[in-house]
Amino acid sequence: MAQILVLGAGLAGLSTAMLLARDGHGVTALERDPAPPPPPERAAEAWDGWQRRGVNQFRLPHLMLPRWWSLVRDELPEAGPALAAAGARRLNTLEVLPEARRGPMRPDDARFDTVTARRPVLEAALAGAAEAAGVDIRRGVAVTGLTTTHTTSADAVPRVTGVLTADGRALSADLVVDCGGRRSALPAWLRACGARPPTEERADCGFVYYGRHFRSADGEQPASLTNFLQHYDSASVLTLPGDDGTWSVVLTVSARDKALRGLRDPARWHAALAGYPLAAHWDAGEPISGVDVMAGIEDRYRRLVVEGEPVATGVVAVGDACAATNPSVGRGASLAMIHACLLRDLLRETDPEDHDKLARRFDEATAKVVEPLYRVTLWFDAHRLAELDADAAGQPYRTDDRRWHAAKALFAAGLADPELTRAHLSVAAFIALASDVFATPGVAERVAALGGDAPPYVLPGPSRAELLERIR
């Protein structure tokens, strides 16, 4: 069993730490923010009382997909009771849709189950579960660099043996796991110890998010009249149930759409939301936040093996520290859990002392499993952003990519066919890829028949001109 340092005690760090601790490793999670969460039985207090200045999105809306919940439920048995005790809401993302659209529920529809809670509440509950699983969480410990074995060869690959902290300590480990998120300083730390730079792709994802949280007076939450993520002319709308009678709504637009920047004003934001018949009733609650704006979010993919050679051994990157995507599709936590399970499984058959082999095999597993999921998410984002930019220019969006047209047709067809409702939702829930759905016999033909001629936007909502008029 290895001594492992996990850098970061956010969702990815806590989940990774729990998985590894459950396998018997000695796991210490280092978190730079000093404030501890409230105890699990008072996790709901985290919304108002827990400060996490190192996490920009800490009080922004979050969506936990069924793929995430299925992994957490099966792999982290401590987490489920902790989330329930914190008031997290269990729901089925299919069952919340109108029955006229989905038809009667079926036994295999349990695959659409998930839980939902505001990010501070969710993280507080997971922190308690992690400690119960044996993770040593040390808060207020800022990592400033890496320690490595001494080498006299200029071209030797450094082996990471631990980390340096802001108070001058050196903490040793058999393996360092970077869960520091999309702004991880790992590349700078590697350069400082003489390593070659990792391969890194990065670009602004191009979206801006205007979100607000609400609470009901009676503990109830608004009814879901359609999918949580809804696409309209010039904007997408996210309606997200939370814990303890809370929820959030997000309006997502292109960062280049200057005409919609007024959405940061609460009055204009509410006026815009009122124009969407399937989402307007999500305004019926007490606001418990302002209109929070998130922009400048980067898509990023980082590899620590370059041209077949590790840039360093003894260190791996998990979750957003490796692959970060547009948060509006809610895949970040699921990708992190998938990635953490890969690391857990690899450590069952590879000794961290065989550090070169571990670095190479983890890179191979990441490229095989995580990278394709990252690429398909970027593919969707690129098309949606181009579509929003075309809306802003008053032009129809045109592309020769038949997969995009098929994806649009699948949603439209699902409005009329319960089987296709499930097919589309399985992609949105991150439990299937569109390529898997369309490989099912008969699906492509039914989608073409029911959705092939659908307009670009099939849900009722304002035109761009009407949206602009609302926020004048």
Backbone torsions as a table, in degrees:
resi	resn	phi	psi	omega
1	MET	NA	145.3	-172.4
2	ALA	-102.7	157.2	168.3
3	GLN	-95.8	119.1	-169.7
4	ILE	-124.1	133.8	171.9
5	LEU	-103.9	124.1	174.9
6	VAL	-105.3	123.6	-177.4
7	LEU	-94.3	109.6	-178.7
8	GLY	109.2	129.4	178.1
9	ALA	-116.3	42.8	169.5
10	GLY	-86.5	-161.0	-177.0
11	LEU	-61.3	-45.9	-179.0
12	ALA	-66.5	-44.6	-178.2
13	GLY	-64.1	-44.1	180.0
14	LEU	-65.1	-42.7	-179.2
15	SER	-65.1	-44.3	179.1
16	THR	-63.3	-45.1	-179.3
17	ALA	-60.9	-42.6	179.2
18	MET	-63.3	-45.0	179.9
19	LEU	-58.0	-43.9	-176.8
20	LEU	-73.7	-38.0	178.3
21	ALA	-65.3	-37.6	179.2
22	ARG	-64.2	-22.6	176.9
23	ASP	-88.2	3.5	175.0
24	GLY	98.0	-0.3	177.1
25	HIS	-72.2	151.5	172.0
26	GLY	-84.4	111.0	-170.8
27	VAL	-117.9	127.1	173.9
28	THR	-119.4	125.8	176.4
29	ALA	-101.5	125.6	179.5
30	LEU	-102.8	124.0	-177.9
31	GLU	-124.9	125.9	-175.5
32	ARG	-72.2	-31.5	178.5
33	ASP	-70.7	131.0	-173.3
34	PRO	-80.4	-27.4	-170.8
35	ALA	-71.7	131.1	176.2
36	PRO	-82.6	158.0	175.3
37	PRO	-75.8	164.1	171.6
38	PRO	-65.5	161.1	178.5
39	PRO	-62.0	157.4	-174.3
40	PRO	-53.0	-37.4	-177.8
41	GLU	-71.2	-12.3	177.1
42	ARG	-122.2	31.2	-174.7
43	ALA	-60.1	-29.0	-179.3
44	ALA	-62.0	-22.0	179.0
45	GLU	-71.1	-12.2	-178.2
46	ALA	-63.0	-29.1	-177.7
47	TRP	-59.8	-46.1	-177.2
48	ASP	-92.2	-28.5	-166.8
49	GLY	-112.1	-7.5	-174.8
50	TRP	-103.8	123.2	-179.7
51	GLN	-99.0	124.2	178.3
52	ARG	-130.4	74.1	-173.2
53	ARG	-66.1	-20.1	180.0
54	GLY	-80.8	-2.7	-178.8
55	VAL	-119.8	101.6	-175.1
56	ASN	-60.3	-34.2	-174.8
57	GLN	-94.5	18.2	-170.7
58	PHE	-59.9	-39.0	-179.2
59	ARG	-109.6	22.9	174.7
60	LEU	-94.3	159.1	-177.2
61	PRO	-59.0	146.0	178.0
62	HIS	-135.9	149.5	175.9
63	LEU	-130.2	125.7	177.8
64	MET	-101.6	116.4	-174.1
65	LEU	-78.7	157.0	175.8
66	PRO	-55.0	-32.2	177.5
67	ARG	-61.6	-42.3	178.0
68	TRP	-62.6	-47.8	-175.7
69	TRP	-65.0	-38.2	-179.2
70	SER	-62.6	-38.6	178.4
71	LEU	-71.1	-44.1	179.0
72	VAL	-62.1	-46.4	-178.2
73	ARG	-60.3	-42.2	-175.0
74	ASP	-83.1	-32.5	-171.6
75	GLU	-103.2	-21.7	-176.4
76	LEU	-127.4	76.3	-174.4
77	PRO	-61.7	-22.1	177.5
78	GLU	-69.8	-25.3	-171.3
79	ALA	-73.2	-39.4	-176.4
80	GLY	-57.5	-54.2	178.0
81	PRO	-60.8	-36.1	179.4
82	ALA	-65.3	-40.9	178.6
83	LEU	-66.9	-41.2	178.6
84	ALA	-63.2	-42.4	179.7
85	ALA	-64.8	-28.2	-179.8
86	ALA	-81.2	-5.7	179.3
87	GLY	95.1	9.0	177.2
88	ALA	-59.2	142.8	-175.6
89	ARG	-96.3	126.8	173.8
90	ARG	-88.5	133.9	178.6
91	LEU	-150.6	164.8	176.1
92	ASN	-114.9	119.5	-172.8
93	THR	-68.3	-14.2	172.0
94	LEU	-88.2	-44.4	-175.5
95	GLU	-61.5	-29.9	-178.6
96	VAL	-71.6	-15.1	177.3
97	LEU	-73.2	156.6	177.3
98	PRO	-57.2	136.3	-177.9
99	GLU	-60.6	-31.3	179.9
100	ALA	-61.4	-24.6	-179.8
101	ARG	-91.8	-41.1	-174.0
102	ARG	-94.0	-17.0	-174.5
103	GLY	75.2	-175.9	178.8
104	PRO	-63.3	149.0	177.3
105	MET	-70.9	150.0	-177.1
106	ARG	-122.6	159.6	-179.0
107	PRO	-56.7	-38.5	-177.3
108	ASP	-79.3	0.6	177.0
109	ASP	-74.2	-5.4	175.1
110	ALA	-62.3	-18.2	177.9
111	ARG	-64.4	-15.3	178.9
112	PHE	-93.8	7.8	177.7
113	ASP	-67.9	147.0	170.2
114	THR	-155.9	179.0	170.6
115	VAL	-125.8	156.4	-178.3
116	THR	-143.2	144.2	178.8
117	ALA	-162.9	159.3	173.0
118	ARG	-64.2	148.1	-173.5
119	ARG	-53.8	-47.2	179.8
120	PRO	-59.9	-39.0	180.0
121	VAL	-67.7	-43.9	179.6
122	LEU	-59.9	-47.1	-177.5
123	GLU	-68.3	-38.0	177.8
124	ALA	-61.7	-42.3	179.4
125	ALA	-65.1	-42.9	-179.7
126	LEU	-67.6	-33.1	177.7
127	ALA	-62.9	-43.1	177.1
128	GLY	-63.3	-40.4	178.8
129	ALA	-65.5	-38.5	-179.8
130	ALA	-64.1	-43.1	178.6
131	GLU	-64.7	-36.9	177.2
132	ALA	-65.3	-27.9	179.3
133	ALA	-84.3	-1.0	176.3
134	GLY	100.7	9.2	178.4
135	VAL	-78.9	132.4	175.1
136	ASP	-91.2	105.4	-179.3
137	ILE	-96.3	118.1	179.4
138	ARG	-110.6	112.2	-177.0
139	ARG	-96.4	154.0	-178.5
140	GLY	77.6	20.7	179.5
141	VAL	-110.7	105.6	180.0
142	ALA	-93.1	123.4	177.7
143	VAL	-85.2	133.8	-178.3
144	THR	-117.6	-7.7	-179.5
145	GLY	178.6	-173.4	-176.9
146	LEU	-117.7	150.9	168.0
147	THR	-102.4	146.3	-178.7
148	THR	-137.9	162.5	173.7
149	THR	-71.4	146.7	-179.7
150	HIS	-73.8	136.8	176.0
151	THR	-138.7	145.8	179.1
152	THR	-97.9	-4.9	-178.3
153	SER	-92.9	127.9	-176.6
154	ALA	-66.4	-28.0	-176.5
155	ASP	-102.9	8.5	179.6
156	ALA	-71.1	149.0	178.0
157	VAL	-81.9	122.0	179.6
158	PRO	-63.2	142.7	172.0
159	ARG	-106.4	119.1	-179.8
160	VAL	-75.1	131.6	-178.2
161	THR	-119.0	0.8	179.8
162	GLY	160.5	-159.8	-176.6
163	VAL	-134.2	159.7	171.8
164	LEU	-104.5	143.5	-179.3
165	THR	-114.7	163.6	-175.6
166	ALA	-63.4	-23.3	179.8
167	ASP	-92.1	13.5	172.9
168	GLY	89.3	7.2	179.4
169	ARG	-88.1	155.5	171.3
170	ALA	-116.6	119.6	-179.8
171	LEU	-107.7	124.8	-175.7
172	SER	-93.6	157.5	-179.6
173	ALA	-161.2	154.6	171.4
174	ASP	-75.9	-26.2	-179.9
175	LEU	-152.0	135.3	174.1
176	VAL	-107.4	126.6	-179.2
177	VAL	-113.3	113.3	-178.8
178	ASP	-84.4	111.8	172.7
179	CYS	-120.0	39.5	-175.0
180	GLY	-83.5	7.1	174.4
181	GLY	82.1	-173.6	-173.3
182	ARG	-67.8	-17.3	177.9
183	ARG	-102.3	22.5	-179.6
184	SER	-53.7	140.1	178.5
185	ALA	-90.7	11.2	-175.8
186	LEU	-54.2	-43.9	179.2
187	PRO	-57.4	-40.3	179.2
188	ALA	-67.0	-39.3	178.8
189	TRP	-65.5	-37.6	179.1
190	LEU	-67.2	-41.5	177.5
191	ARG	-61.0	-39.2	-177.4
192	ALA	-65.6	-25.2	179.0
193	CYS	-100.9	16.2	172.5
194	GLY	88.2	10.5	-179.5
195	ALA	-82.5	155.3	170.8
196	ARG	-67.3	152.5	178.9
197	PRO	-69.6	143.8	174.3
198	PRO	-64.1	161.1	168.5
199	THR	-74.6	129.4	-177.4
200	GLU	-140.5	127.7	171.5
201	GLU	-108.2	134.0	179.0
202	ARG	-152.8	143.3	177.3
203	ALA	-162.9	146.7	174.7
204	ASP	-60.2	127.6	-177.5
205	CYS	-67.7	-16.7	170.3
206	GLY	91.9	0.4	-178.7
207	PHE	-106.6	157.1	169.6
208	VAL	-128.9	142.5	-171.5
209	TYR	-120.5	130.2	177.3
210	TYR	-118.4	106.1	-173.6
211	GLY	-124.1	153.3	178.1
212	ARG	-144.1	142.6	177.5
213	HIS	-100.8	149.8	-179.8
214	PHE	-135.2	161.0	172.5
215	ARG	-135.6	140.5	177.9
216	SER	-90.1	159.3	179.1
217	ALA	-79.4	-25.2	-174.9
218	ASP	-110.8	7.5	179.7
219	GLY	83.4	-5.6	179.7
220	GLU	-85.4	160.4	178.3
221	GLN	-120.4	155.1	-178.2
222	PRO	-60.9	149.7	177.0
223	ALA	-71.4	144.1	175.4
224	SER	-90.6	113.0	-179.0
225	LEU	-92.1	-12.2	175.2
226	THR	-159.2	-169.4	-177.9
227	ASN	-60.0	154.6	177.9
228	PHE	-60.0	-41.6	178.6
229	LEU	-99.5	120.5	-175.6
230	GLN	-126.0	133.4	-178.9
231	HIS	-106.7	132.8	180.0
232	TYR	-134.2	174.6	174.6
233	ASP	-59.7	117.2	174.0
234	SER	76.8	-7.6	-177.0
235	ALA	-156.8	154.7	168.0
236	SER	-115.6	150.1	-179.4
237	VAL	-121.2	131.3	174.7
238	LEU	-114.1	125.7	175.1
239	THR	-116.5	115.5	-167.1
240	LEU	-123.6	111.9	173.0
241	PRO	-62.7	150.4	177.9
242	GLY	-127.1	-155.4	-179.9
243	ASP	-98.4	156.8	166.8
244	ASP	53.6	45.1	177.6
245	GLY	71.0	25.2	177.9
246	THR	-114.1	162.2	175.2
247	TRP	-159.9	174.0	178.0
248	SER	-142.2	157.5	177.8
249	VAL	-132.7	135.8	-179.5
250	VAL	-126.5	133.0	170.1
251	LEU	-105.5	121.5	-177.1
252	THR	-113.2	129.6	-179.0
253	VAL	-137.3	172.5	175.3
254	SER	-71.0	137.2	177.8
255	ALA	-64.7	-18.3	179.4
256	ARG	-86.8	-5.2	-176.4
257	ASP	-86.8	85.8	-175.9
258	LYS	-64.1	-27.7	-176.8
259	ALA	-66.7	-19.9	-177.5
260	LEU	-102.8	9.2	-179.4
261	ARG	-69.6	-15.1	175.4
262	GLY	-66.5	-9.6	179.3
263	LEU	-64.2	-13.7	176.7
264	ARG	-70.2	-17.6	177.6
265	ASP	-82.5	125.7	-175.8
266	PRO	-54.6	-41.6	-178.2
267	ALA	-63.4	-42.9	178.6
268	ARG	-68.7	-38.4	178.4
269	TRP	-59.9	-47.1	-179.6
270	HIS	-67.0	-36.5	177.8
271	ALA	-64.2	-38.6	178.0
272	ALA	-66.5	-47.3	-178.1
273	LEU	-60.0	-35.2	-179.2
274	ALA	-63.3	-16.1	-179.4
275	GLY	-82.9	-4.7	-177.5
276	TYR	-107.4	104.0	-173.0
277	PRO	-57.9	-31.3	-176.9
278	LEU	-86.3	-5.5	-178.2
279	ALA	-128.3	-13.1	-172.8
280	ALA	-58.7	-33.4	-177.2
281	HIS	-71.7	-10.1	175.6
282	TRP	-73.3	-1.8	176.0
283	ASP	-85.3	-8.2	-171.0
284	ALA	-86.3	72.0	177.5
285	GLY	-165.4	175.6	177.8
286	GLU	-84.4	121.4	176.3
287	PRO	-63.6	132.8	177.2
288	ILE	-116.9	14.9	172.1
289	SER	-153.3	166.5	169.6
290	GLY	-79.8	-166.5	171.5
291	VAL	-85.6	105.5	-178.8
292	ASP	-85.1	134.5	-177.1
293	VAL	-112.2	130.0	175.6
294	MET	-125.6	124.6	-179.3
295	ALA	-146.3	173.3	178.9
296	GLY	68.9	22.7	178.7
297	ILE	-78.0	130.3	-177.3
298	GLU	-100.2	138.1	161.6
299	ASP	-77.9	137.3	-175.7
300	ARG	-150.5	138.5	174.1
301	TYR	-135.7	128.5	-173.5
302	ARG	-128.9	133.9	175.8
303	ARG	-122.4	137.2	-179.9
304	LEU	-97.9	6.8	171.6
305	VAL	-119.0	120.3	-175.3
306	VAL	-120.6	124.9	-179.9
307	GLU	52.5	40.5	175.8
308	GLY	83.4	-0.6	-178.0
309	GLU	-123.2	133.6	175.3
310	PRO	-62.8	141.3	173.3
311	VAL	-77.2	-24.1	174.6
312	ALA	-162.0	157.6	174.0
313	THR	-117.1	169.2	-178.3
314	GLY	81.2	4.1	179.6
315	VAL	-144.1	139.6	175.3
316	VAL	-135.9	159.0	178.0
317	ALA	-116.8	133.5	-176.0
318	VAL	-125.8	144.2	175.5
319	GLY	71.3	-139.5	-177.1
320	ASP	-62.4	-21.7	176.3
321	ALA	-66.9	-17.8	176.8
322	CYS	-109.7	-51.5	-174.7
323	ALA	-137.0	112.2	-177.5
324	ALA	-122.0	135.8	-176.3
325	THR	-131.5	175.8	177.4
326	ASN	-52.9	121.0	-175.6
327	PRO	-71.4	-13.7	-174.7
328	SER	-69.4	-19.4	176.2
329	VAL	-93.0	-2.8	168.4
330	GLY	69.6	26.0	-173.3
331	ARG	-93.4	-7.8	-173.0
332	GLY	-58.8	-49.7	-178.1
333	ALA	-65.9	-36.9	178.6
334	SER	-66.1	-45.0	177.2
335	LEU	-59.8	-39.7	179.5
336	ALA	-64.1	-41.6	178.6
337	MET	-66.1	-42.5	177.3
338	ILE	-58.8	-45.3	-178.0
339	HIS	-65.9	-42.7	179.9
340	ALA	-63.7	-37.8	177.6
341	CYS	-65.0	-36.6	175.8
342	LEU	-60.2	-44.2	179.5
343	LEU	-65.0	-45.1	178.6
344	ARG	-56.2	-47.9	-178.1
345	ASP	-64.9	-39.2	-180.0
346	LEU	-64.8	-39.7	180.0
347	LEU	-69.1	-15.9	175.4
348	ARG	-72.9	-20.1	-177.1
349	GLU	-125.3	-2.9	-179.3
350	THR	-130.8	120.9	178.6
351	ASP	-72.5	129.6	177.1
352	PRO	-55.3	-23.3	176.3
353	GLU	-63.2	-28.3	174.6
354	ASP	-84.6	65.1	-165.4
355	HIS	-66.3	-34.2	178.5
356	ASP	-66.7	-45.4	178.4
357	LYS	-61.6	-42.6	-179.9
358	LEU	-61.6	-44.2	-179.3
359	ALA	-61.6	-44.0	-177.5
360	ARG	-69.0	-43.6	-176.2
361	ARG	-70.4	-34.7	177.6
362	PHE	-68.7	-38.3	175.4
363	ASP	-61.9	-42.3	179.2
364	GLU	-63.2	-44.2	179.7
365	ALA	-64.8	-39.7	178.3
366	THR	-63.3	-45.0	-179.6
367	ALA	-64.8	-32.4	-177.6
368	LYS	-79.0	-38.7	-171.6
369	VAL	-105.1	-50.6	-172.7
370	VAL	-80.7	-43.7	-175.7
371	GLU	-58.6	-43.6	177.6
372	PRO	-60.0	-35.9	177.2
373	LEU	-68.0	-37.9	175.4
374	TYR	-63.2	-46.3	-176.6
375	ARG	-64.1	-40.8	-178.1
376	VAL	-70.1	-29.8	175.8
377	THR	-68.5	-43.0	176.8
378	LEU	-64.0	-36.7	177.7
379	TRP	-59.5	-47.9	179.4
380	PHE	-62.1	-45.7	-178.1
381	ASP	-60.7	-40.7	-178.2
382	ALA	-62.6	-42.2	178.5
383	HIS	-68.4	-44.0	-178.3
384	ARG	-64.0	-41.0	179.0
385	LEU	-64.4	-42.0	178.0
386	ALA	-63.9	-35.7	177.8
387	GLU	-66.1	-43.0	177.6
388	LEU	-63.4	-40.4	179.2
389	ASP	-66.3	-35.7	175.8
390	ALA	-66.4	-40.1	176.1
391	ASP	-57.2	-45.8	-178.4
392	ALA	-63.7	-30.2	179.5
393	ALA	-86.3	-2.0	-179.9
394	GLY	72.6	28.8	-177.9
395	GLN	-124.5	150.2	173.7
396	PRO	-70.4	146.3	178.6
397	TYR	-83.5	126.2	-178.9
398	ARG	-121.7	133.6	175.9
399	THR	-150.0	149.2	176.4
400	ASP	-89.9	0.7	-179.1
401	ASP	-76.9	105.1	-176.2
402	ARG	-67.8	-22.9	178.6
403	ARG	-65.7	-34.8	178.2
404	TRP	-67.0	-44.5	178.3
405	HIS	-62.4	-38.2	179.3
406	ALA	-66.2	-39.1	178.8
407	ALA	-63.9	-42.3	177.8
408	LYS	-64.8	-41.0	-179.0
409	ALA	-67.8	-33.3	179.8
410	LEU	-63.2	-43.5	178.3
411	PHE	-63.4	-46.0	-179.4
412	ALA	-60.5	-43.5	-179.0
413	ALA	-66.3	-32.4	179.6
414	GLY	-66.2	-18.4	176.7
415	LEU	-69.9	-18.4	-176.5
416	ALA	-117.6	-6.7	-173.1
417	ASP	-137.3	113.8	-178.6
418	PRO	-58.1	-33.0	178.0
419	GLU	-65.4	-41.5	-179.6
420	LEU	-76.6	-25.3	170.0
421	THR	-57.9	-46.5	178.8
422	ARG	-65.9	-38.7	179.7
423	ALA	-62.5	-47.2	179.3
424	HIS	-64.6	-43.0	-177.2
425	LEU	-66.5	-30.8	178.2
426	SER	-64.8	-32.8	175.6
427	VAL	-72.0	-45.6	179.9
428	ALA	-63.4	-33.1	-179.5
429	ALA	-79.7	-5.7	177.1
430	PHE	70.8	25.2	177.5
431	ILE	-104.1	-2.5	174.5
432	ALA	-154.5	155.3	173.7
433	LEU	-96.4	153.7	179.0
434	ALA	-57.6	-36.0	179.1
435	SER	-62.4	-35.4	176.9
436	ASP	-67.5	-42.7	-179.1
437	VAL	-61.5	-47.2	-176.6
438	PHE	-75.1	-13.1	175.1
439	ALA	-78.7	-12.7	178.1
440	THR	-70.3	128.1	-177.7
441	PRO	-53.6	131.2	175.1
442	GLY	89.4	-16.5	-175.8
443	VAL	-66.1	-48.1	-177.2
444	ALA	-59.0	-40.7	-179.4
445	GLU	-66.9	-42.3	179.8
446	ARG	-68.3	-38.3	177.7
447	VAL	-63.3	-44.0	180.0
448	ALA	-63.1	-40.0	-177.7
449	ALA	-69.6	-38.5	-174.3
450	LEU	-95.3	-24.7	-174.9
451	GLY	-129.7	-2.3	-174.7
452	GLY	-63.4	-30.9	-178.2
453	ASP	-104.6	14.9	-177.3
454	ALA	-70.2	150.9	175.4
455	PRO	-68.4	167.7	-178.2
456	PRO	-57.5	-35.6	-179.9
457	TYR	-125.8	117.3	-173.8
458	VAL	-101.1	-13.3	178.0
459	LEU	-86.7	146.7	-179.9
460	PRO	-69.8	129.2	-179.5
461	GLY	-170.8	170.0	-176.5
462	PRO	-70.3	148.4	167.7
463	SER	-69.6	171.6	178.0
464	ARG	-61.1	-43.0	-179.5
465	ALA	-60.6	-41.4	179.6
466	GLU	-68.4	-36.7	177.6
467	LEU	-64.4	-44.3	179.1
468	LEU	-63.8	-36.5	179.0
469	GLU	-65.1	-37.2	-178.9
470	ARG	-65.9	-32.0	-174.7
471	ILE	-103.4	13.2	178.2
472	ARG	-61.6	NA	NA
